[in-house]
Amino acid sequence: MRSRKYDSLKDYLAKQEPTLTLRFTDIERIIGDTLPAAAHRHRPWWGNQISNPSSRQCYAWLDAGWEVDTVDLARETVRFRKR
């Protein structure tokens, strides 16, 4: 079952150009909620594969036709690119 928490991120990405870098705070503003601690600490949280039922956030970018290209946990940025 997909979570609706990240639907606004999916909608936002669907309207963007081929590559996009966002700060974690930008994503929090878009979704209207905070990212979990795992997003700040663990690169696999940003993975493009649905590895377990708690990986529902990746549906947001995958369903919008995007994937995570790079993540900089120190700078708290993520770069998306269209597939």
Secondary structure as UniProt FT lines:
FT   TURN            5..6
FT   HELIX           7..14
FT   STRAND          19..23
FT   HELIX           24..31
FT   HELIX           37..41
FT   HELIX           43..46
FT   TURN            53..54
FT   TURN            56..57
FT   HELIX           58..63
FT   TURN            64..65
FT   STRAND          66..72
FT   TURN            73..76
FT   STRAND          77..82
//
